[in-house]
C-alpha cells in the first residue's frame, strides 16, 4: 500500500514511517525539517520503498501529485513544542491551519478518497476540570495568555476542517487526540519534559521542574502510539470523529522527576523554577491530563507493550550510549508490493 506521511522526519512521524516500512508498505515522507530531523530518517534513505521530499506543505507545488497517488495519508506536520509556540505564535497559527487545509484540498481533488489520519492533541481540552478527559467533554480555555493556547487552537481548527471535509467531501478521516507521547528521538529543546529529565539525570545536572510539580500527565511510549495510530486509521471510527489516543496511567511531574533520578541512579538534585523563569512569561499550565480511553478500547484491541518505567530505562540506556538506532526492524531488501 502506498502511504503519504507529512511530518515524517519528526519524533512521532519517523517512528510511524519505520512501522509502515516494516509492514511492507511504501512510504512517501514530506517534511521541511524545521522541527523534524534528517537524522531520524537517515537510515531509511536507501530503502526501496522510501521516498523523501524536504518541503513545506503550505507552499510545495508537488503536494497535489503526492496526495493523488496515496492510498493512506497520515498528517503529522505541525509546529510543536511549548517554546516554539510561545516564541512564534504567528508561525504556529499560519502553518498548522493553512497546511492542514491545503492537504485536505489536495486529497479531495485527487479523487481517490484515501483513508486519512489528522493528528490532534490533548491540548484542545484546555482547562477541562475532569479527572479524565473524554471526547464528549466541553473544551475550556481561559481568557488572556494568547500565545499559550496558539497550538491548541490550531489543532481544534484542524479537527473542524477534518470533520467538514469528511462530511462534505466524504473523505474517511480519523482524528486522534494524542496524549503526551514519549520515547526515542524526542528532544527537550522545545520544552518536552521527559528527555530533559533523562539528560539531566544521566549527566548529574539538576533536574528542573517548572511550577510546583503537582501537575499530572499520562505518558505513552511512541512505539505503542504509532501502532495505535495505524489501527485507528483502519478502524470503524466515524468519518471526522475524534478519539483519545495514549496511555491512561497518570503520574505527577514531581514523581516523574524522582522516578527518572532513581532509575538512572543519579546524584542529581531536583529543583523547582517558575514558569516565567523557564518560558520568559506567565504560563497557564493544566493541572491534570489523563485520557478517558473508553472510545479507543471499543474500536481497537490494543494493549501497550511499554510501561513508563520501561520507557525511562530505555531512554537512560540510549542517552548513555548515544544510541539512535531504529525502533522497528526493517529489511531493506523487501521489495514486494501489497
C-alpha positions in Angstrom: 0.0 0.0 0.0 1.3 3.5 -0.9 1.3 5.9 2.1 1.9 9.6 2.4 3.3 10.9 5.8 3.6 14.6 6.4 6.0 15.4 9.2 7.6 12.0 8.7 11.0 13.1 9.9 9.7 14.2 13.2 9.6 12.4 16.5 6.3 10.6 16.1 6.4 10.6 12.3 9.7 8.9 12.0 8.5 6.0 14.2 5.3 5.7 12.2 7.4 5.6 8.9 9.5 2.8 10.3 6.5 0.8 11.3 4.8 1.2 7.9 8.0 0.2 6.1 8.5 -2.8 8.4 5.0 -3.9 7.4 5.9 -3.8 3.7 4.1 -0.5 2.7 5.7 2.1 0.5 6.1 5.5 2.2 6.5 9.0 0.9 7.6 11.5 3.5 7.2 15.2 3.3 9.0 17.3 6.0 10.5 20.8 5.9 12.9 19.8 8.7 12.0 22.8 10.8 11.2 20.6 13.8 11.9 17.1 12.3 15.5 16.0 11.7 17.2 14.4 8.8 19.0 12.1 11.2 15.6 10.5 12.2 15.2 9.1 8.7 18.9 8.8 7.6 18.9 5.1 7.8 15.9 4.8 5.5 17.2 6.8 2.5 18.3 3.6 0.7 15.1 1.6 1.3 13.5 0.8 -2.0 10.0 1.7 -0.7 11.0 5.0 0.9 10.8 8.5 -0.8 11.5 11.8 0.8 10.9 15.4 -0.1 12.2 18.3 2.0 9.3 20.6 1.5 6.8 22.9 3.2 3.2 21.6 2.7 1.9 25.2 2.8 3.8 26.1 -0.4 5.1 22.9 -2.1 3.8 22.5 -5.6 4.3 18.8 -5.6 1.7 18.2 -2.8 -1.2 17.7 -5.3 0.6 14.9 -7.1 1.7 13.3 -3.9 -1.8 13.3 -2.5 -3.3 12.0 -5.7 -1.2 8.8 -5.6 -1.6 8.0 -1.9 -3.8 5.2 -0.6 -3.3 6.3 3.0 -2.4 9.7 4.3 -1.0 10.4 7.8 -0.9 14.1 8.6 1.6 14.9 11.4 3.3 18.0 10.0 2.9 20.9 12.5 4.8 23.4 14.5 5.1 21.9 18.0 6.7 22.4 21.4 5.8 24.9 24.2 8.9 27.1 23.5 8.2 27.2 19.7 4.6 28.1 20.4 5.5 30.9 22.7 8.3 32.2 20.5 6.4 32.1 17.2 2.6 32.1 17.7 2.0 33.6 14.2 4.0 30.9 12.6 2.2 28.2 14.6 -1.2 29.6 13.6 -0.4 30.1 10.0 1.4 26.8 9.4 -0.7 24.4 11.3 -4.0 25.6 9.9 -3.0 26.5 6.4 -1.0 23.3 5.9 -3.9 21.1 7.0 -6.4 22.9 4.8 -4.2 22.7 1.8 -3.5 19.0 2.3 -7.2 18.3 2.6 -7.9 20.2 -0.6 -5.2 18.2 -2.4 -6.5 14.9 -1.2 -10.1 15.9 -2.0 -9.1 17.0 -5.5 -7.3 13.7 -6.2 -10.5 11.7 -6.4 -9.0 8.5 -4.7 -10.5 9.1 -1.3 -7.7 7.5 0.8 -8.1 6.9 4.5 -6.6 9.8 6.4 -5.3 10.4 9.9 -5.2 14.0 11.1 -3.2 14.3 14.3 -4.7 16.4 17.1 -3.7 16.8 20.7 -5.0 16.6 24.3 -4.2 20.4 24.5 -7.6 21.0 22.9 -9.2 20.1 26.2 -7.7 23.3 27.7 -8.6 23.6 31.4 -11.0 20.7 31.4 -11.6 20.0 35.2 -12.4 16.3 35.0 -10.2 13.6 36.4 -10.1 12.1 32.9 -10.8 13.8 29.6 -13.4 12.3 27.3 -14.2 13.1 23.7 -17.6 14.4 24.6 -16.3 16.8 27.2 -16.5 20.6 27.0 -13.3 22.3 25.8 -12.4 25.0 28.3 -9.9 27.9 27.6 -9.2 30.9 29.8 -9.0 34.5 28.8 -5.6 36.0 28.2 -2.2 34.4 27.7 -3.0 34.2 24.0 0.3 32.6 22.8 0.0 29.8 25.3 -3.1 28.4 23.5 -2.0 29.0 19.9 -1.1 25.4 19.3 -4.4 24.1 20.9 -6.4 26.5 18.8 -4.8 25.4 15.6 -5.4 21.7 16.4 -9.0 22.4 17.2 -9.3 24.3 13.9 -7.8 21.3 12.2 -10.4 19.0 13.8 -13.2 21.2 12.4 -11.5 21.2 9.0 -11.2 17.4 9.0 -14.8 17.0 10.1 -16.1 19.4 7.4 -14.1 17.6 4.7 -15.3 14.2 6.0 -19.0 15.4 5.8 -18.9 17.5 2.6 -16.3 15.6 0.5 -16.9 12.2 2.1 -13.3 11.6 3.0 -12.7 8.8 5.5 -10.8 10.8 8.2 -9.8 9.7 11.7 -8.7 12.4 14.2 -6.8 11.0 17.2 -6.0 13.3 20.1 -2.5 12.4 21.3 -1.7 12.4 25.0 2.0 13.0 25.8 3.9 10.7 23.5 7.4 9.9 24.8 10.3 7.8 23.6 13.5 7.7 21.5 14.3 10.7 19.3 12.1 13.1 21.3 14.2 16.2 22.2 13.9 18.5 25.2 14.8 21.5 23.1 11.2 22.8 22.8 10.1 22.0 26.3 9.4 18.3 26.3 9.7 17.2 29.9 11.0 13.5 29.8 14.0 13.9 27.5 15.1 16.9 29.6 14.8 14.9 32.9 16.7 11.9 31.4 19.5 14.1 30.0 19.9 16.0 33.3 19.8 12.8 35.4 22.4 10.9 33.3 24.7 14.0 33.3 24.3 14.7 37.0 22.7 18.1 36.4 19.9 19.5 38.5 16.5 18.1 37.3 14.4 21.1 36.6 10.7 21.0 37.4 8.6 24.0 36.4 5.8 25.1 38.7 5.1 23.2 41.9 5.4 19.8 40.2 2.0 18.6 41.3 0.6 18.8 37.8 -0.1 15.3 36.4 0.4 13.8 32.9 -0.2 10.4 31.3 2.7 9.3 29.1 2.5 6.9 26.2 5.6 5.3 24.5 5.7 6.4 20.9 6.3 2.8 19.8 2.9 1.8 21.2 1.5 5.1 20.0 2.2 4.6 16.3 0.8 1.1 16.4 -2.4 2.6 17.8 -2.3 5.3 15.1 -2.1 2.7 12.3 -5.0 0.7 13.8 -7.2 3.7 14.4 -6.7 4.8 10.8 -8.1 1.5 9.7 -10.9 1.3 12.3 -14.6 1.9 12.1 -14.3 5.4 13.6 -16.9 7.6 12.1 -15.5 10.0 9.4 -14.3 13.2 11.0 -14.7 11.9 14.6 -12.1 12.3 17.3 -10.7 9.7 19.6 -8.3 9.9 22.5 -5.0 8.0 21.9 -2.4 7.3 24.6 -1.9 5.6 27.9 -4.2 6.4 30.9 -1.6 5.8 33.7 -1.2 9.1 35.5 1.9 10.5 37.3 2.8 13.9 38.8 5.8 15.7 37.4 7.4 15.6 40.8 7.1 11.8 40.9 8.3 11.6 37.3 11.5 13.5 38.2 12.1 11.3 41.2 11.5 8.1 39.1 14.0 9.2 36.5 16.5 10.1 39.1 16.1 6.7 40.8 16.2 4.7 37.6 19.3 6.5 36.5 20.9 6.0 39.9 21.7 9.7 39.7 23.1 12.2 42.2 21.1 15.0 40.6 19.1 17.3 42.8 15.5 18.2 41.9 14.9 21.9 41.7 11.7 23.9 41.1 11.6 27.1 38.9 8.7 29.3 38.0 7.1 29.2 34.5 8.3 32.8 34.0 11.9 31.7 34.6 11.5 28.8 32.1 9.4 30.4 29.4 10.0 34.1 29.8 6.4 34.9 30.5 3.4 33.9 32.6 2.3 30.4 31.6 -1.1 28.9 32.4 -0.4 25.2 33.0 -3.0 22.4 33.1 -3.3 20.6 36.5 -4.4 17.2 35.2 -4.2 15.5 31.8 -5.4 11.9 31.6 -7.3 10.3 28.7 -10.6 8.5 29.0 -9.9 5.6 26.6 -13.4 4.1 26.5 -13.9 5.0 22.9 -10.4 3.9 21.8 -10.9 0.5 23.5 -14.2 0.0 21.8 -12.5 0.5 18.4 -9.2 -1.4 18.7 -7.9 -4.3 20.7 -4.6 -3.0 21.8 -2.5 -3.5 25.0 0.6 -1.3 25.5 3.9 -3.1 25.3 5.8 -0.4 27.1 5.4 0.7 30.8 6.6 4.1 31.8 9.5 2.6 33.8 10.5 0.5 30.8 10.5 3.6 28.6 12.6 5.5 31.1 15.1 2.7 31.4 15.3 2.5 27.6 15.9 6.3 27.3 18.5 6.3 30.0 20.4 3.5 28.3 20.2 5.3 24.9 21.3 8.6 26.5 24.4 6.9 28.0 25.3 5.1 24.7 24.3 8.0 22.4 22.2 5.4 20.6 19.8 6.4 17.8 19.0 3.0 16.4 15.7 2.1 14.8 12.7 1.1 16.9 11.3 -1.3 14.3 13.4 -3.8 12.3 13.3 -3.1 8.6 14.6 -5.3 5.9 15.8 -3.0 3.1 15.7 -6.0 0.7 11.9 -6.2 0.9 10.5 -5.1 -2.5 7.2 -6.8 -2.8 4.0 -4.7 -3.2 0.9 -5.3 -1.1 
